[in-house]
Amino acid sequence: MPAGKPRVAVAMATFNPDRELFQRQVDSIRAQQGCDWHCFISDDHSEAEALAGIEAVIAGDERFTLSR
């Protein structure tokens, strides 16, 4: 972590999120600058299709952690 950058934890709760709105929310978090952030997503047993959408949106970005 570069010196002087604050660490920020983002907590997000999901349940069958609308894919487009979830994508916009994740894009907004990804656009944050000036801090070292990590987003923890707690999903409340979304349906399989919705969960697959969450996983697809955050795929490959180690700054997101998904927990069911």
FENTACOR-V727652 format. One record per helix or strand of 2 or more residues. SS is the DSSP state (H for helix, E for strand). FROM is the first residue (numbers start at 1). TO is the last residue. If there is no record, write none. Layout:
BEGIN
ss,from,to
SS,FROM,TO
SS,FROM,TO
END
This chain:
BEGIN
ss,from,to
E,6,14
H,19,30
E,35,43
H,48,58
E,64,67
END
